[in-house]
Amino acid sequence: MRQPAFWSLALADISDPDYTQVWIDVLPAHATADPAAWARNLFSRTALPRWLAGAIVVGAVLRRERRRCDLFAVRRVEGEEALVAVDARRVDMRVGVGVDEERALVRVVTAMRFKGRGARLWSLPLRLSLAVLMRGMISRARRELSGVTR
């Protein structure tokens, strides 16, 4: 019998996170087992809710920065997991997107490290909405990557 274990690139990159969340869902039949494809699909422009995509654009405009198209780009892939890394002024976030083809599971692990005094309070709306937000993003990715049409 195998011993229970849990490992993620997100937790390897931020070994002492201030906040974490984990989501596990079923890998649909005929869906790809490529973790980078899942990560790209989860964080594609069409996958992000309009209010979140709008907030990113407005934030970039207010700070007079050029919009970064690679904000949620896959930074690296190891084995069955892809890592998305975002380093912002108030928070560092790592998202590990893993695909376990043997057990037909998809997992998303988020780890955050807050920077500065107000970061914990500033990130409260994100942390509260993250569960609902990620659940919707995973559901949409499952539909897209399994080839199921609406």
Secondary structure, 3 states (H helix, E strand, C coil): CCCCCCCCHHHHHCCCCCEEEEEEEECCCCCCCCHHHHHHHHCCCCCCCHHHHHHHHHHHHHCCCCCCCCCCCEEEEECCEEEEEEECCCEEEEEEEEEECCCCEEEEEEEEEECCCCHHHHCHHHHHHHHHHHHHHHHHHHHHHHCCCC
